Amino acid sequence: MKKYLLVLAVCMMVALPAIAFAESPMSLPLDSDPLAYANNEDGITKFHKGNYEVALEQFQAAKNIQNTAEVNFNLALCLAKLGQSKEAKAYFEEASVLADGNERILTSSVLKSHLLK
C-alpha cells in the first residue's frame, strides 16, 4: 500500500505542472478598448501557436492601452512559459489585485503556484 501511495504521489508531482500550464490566456471583456481587445486577441492566437515572445509583445501592447487583470494574467502565463518565473510572479500579483472577483483568475492553479514561490 505504501508503494502504491508513493507511486501516486510521484505521478501527481509530475502531472501538476502540466495541469497548471494547461491554463489558457483570457479574452478581455467586450466593452474594453477596441485596440487593447484586438492586441489581446492576437496575443491569445500567438500563445496557442506557441509563439510566446510575440504573444508577450501583443499582451504588453494591450496593457499599455488598458491595464486589466486579464492582460496581466496573460502576460504572466507567457512569462511562465518562457521560464521567467520572477517576472511572471509580478504580473500574477497584479492580476490578482485587479481581478475584482474574477474567479478564473482567483482560482488559477498556475497563479497560486507562482505566488507561493
Secondary structure, DSSP 4 states (H G I P E B T S, - for coil): -HHHHHHHHHHHHHHHHHHHTT----PPPTTS-HHHHHHHHHHHHHHHTT-HHHHHHHHHHHHHH---HHHHHHHHHHHHHTT-HHHHHHHHHHHHHH-TT-HHHHT-HHHHHHHT-
